[in-house]
Amino acid sequence: IPNQFATLENMDDFRSEIAPSRTFVFVREIEPLLSAGLIKGGDLDNAIVIYERKMSQENYDKLADVMGAPHMDASRMGYINHKPLVWPNECARHKLLDVIGDLALIGKQIKGRIIATRPGHTINNKFARQMRKEIRLHDIQAPRYNCNEEPVMDINRIRELLPHRYPFQLVDKVIEVSANYIVGVKNVTADEPFFQGHFPQEPVMPGVLQVEAMAQVGGLLVLNSVEEPERYSTYFMKIDSVKFRHKVVPGDTLIFRV
């Protein structure tokens, strides 16, 4: 069997160019796999069998009987299949299929080019785990919050910058601020006015107010960076693809990093 190579330049071609490629196995591996109770669903139609190491005609015939294949000349190397290869490099395409499947476990799309030489599930998964580790290191982590530390902005400073007042001032303090981001805190208490109707028997902070609180924190970042902030107003214009993963209830603390 000559060296094989496979590439995939566009994932749109995956279904037609890669997905149909069958797994492959060497004849010398079949007997141990059968003894281990594996490949029970395998046959010469859904797998490529490669005969690349010569064995005795007797042993070759025994394996042929197990596989349901006709007896063949044990001196003739090559593929043993009922169906012809879908592509001359079908084995390499299946290896590429394995790479794509294993790296999907990263959980994020990869923007880049992967080059693999003789890949296998073990090294693929090791690479995927390392990628996930690196991604976690660079992901934005939840800000650390110590309620006993002095805030960068207290409620009085926030009132100087924002025009909002009770019951629509939804930021209690700011614990961190830089040129590029700000971290604000909203302590959700049981006497919030919106809990009177949302909902009396199961108080839940409306998602739109969570977004509004986040927008107010963003407004503080902008207003804190300009001279004479009282001359400016900030407006919430647009937001896309918002998802709320947990309910916000009395006693919760919201920490916004904007």
Rosetta blueprint (number, residue, H / E / L):
1 I L
2 P L
3 N L
4 Q L
5 F L
6 A L
7 T L
8 L L
9 E L
10 N L
11 M H
12 D H
13 D H
14 F H
15 R H
16 S H
17 E H
18 I L
19 A L
20 P L
21 S L
22 R L
23 T E
24 F E
25 V E
26 F E
27 V H
28 R H
29 E H
30 I H
31 E H
32 P H
33 L H
34 L H
35 S H
36 A L
37 G L
38 L L
39 I L
40 K L
41 G L
42 G L
43 D L
44 L L
45 D L
46 N L
47 A E
48 I E
49 V E
50 I E
51 Y E
52 E L
53 R L
54 K L
55 M L
56 S L
57 Q H
58 E H
59 N H
60 Y H
61 D H
62 K H
63 L H
64 A H
65 D H
66 V H
67 M H
68 G L
69 A L
70 P L
71 H L
72 M L
73 D L
74 A L
75 S L
76 R L
77 M L
78 G E
79 Y E
80 I E
81 N L
82 H L
83 K L
84 P L
85 L L
86 V L
87 W L
88 P L
89 N L
90 E H
91 C H
92 A H
93 R H
94 H H
95 K H
96 L H
97 L H
98 D H
99 V H
100 I H
101 G H
102 D H
103 L H
104 A H
105 L H
106 I H
107 G L
108 K L
109 Q L
110 I L
111 K L
112 G L
113 R L
114 I L
115 I L
116 A L
117 T L
118 R L
119 P L
120 G L
121 H H
122 T H
123 I H
124 N H
125 N H
126 K H
127 F H
128 A H
129 R H
130 Q H
131 M H
132 R H
133 K H
134 E H
135 I H
136 R H
137 L H
138 H H
139 D L
140 I L
141 Q L
142 A L
143 P L
144 R L
145 Y L
146 N L
147 C L
148 N L
149 E L
150 E L
151 P L
152 V L
153 M E
154 D L
155 I H
156 N H
157 R H
158 I H
159 R H
160 E H
161 L H
162 L L
163 P L
164 H L
165 R L
166 Y L
167 P L
168 F L
169 Q L
170 L L
171 V L
172 D L
173 K E
174 V E
175 I E
176 E E
177 V E
178 S L
179 A L
180 N L
181 Y L
182 I E
183 V E
184 G E
185 V E
186 K E
187 N E
188 V L
189 T L
190 A L
191 D L
192 E L
193 P H
194 F H
195 F H
196 Q H
197 G L
198 H L
199 F L
200 P L
201 Q L
202 E L
203 P L
204 V L
205 M L
206 P L
207 G H
208 V H
209 L H
210 Q H
211 V H
212 E H
213 A H
214 M H
215 A H
216 Q H
217 V H
218 G H
219 G H
220 L H
221 L H
222 V H
223 L H
224 N L
225 S L
226 V L
227 E L
228 E L
229 P H
230 E H
231 R H
232 Y L
233 S L
234 T L
235 Y L
236 F L
237 M L
238 K L
239 I L
240 D L
241 S L
242 V L
243 K L
244 F L
245 R L
246 H L
247 K L
248 V L
249 V L
250 P L
251 G L
252 D L
253 T E
254 L E
255 I E
256 F E
257 R E
258 V L
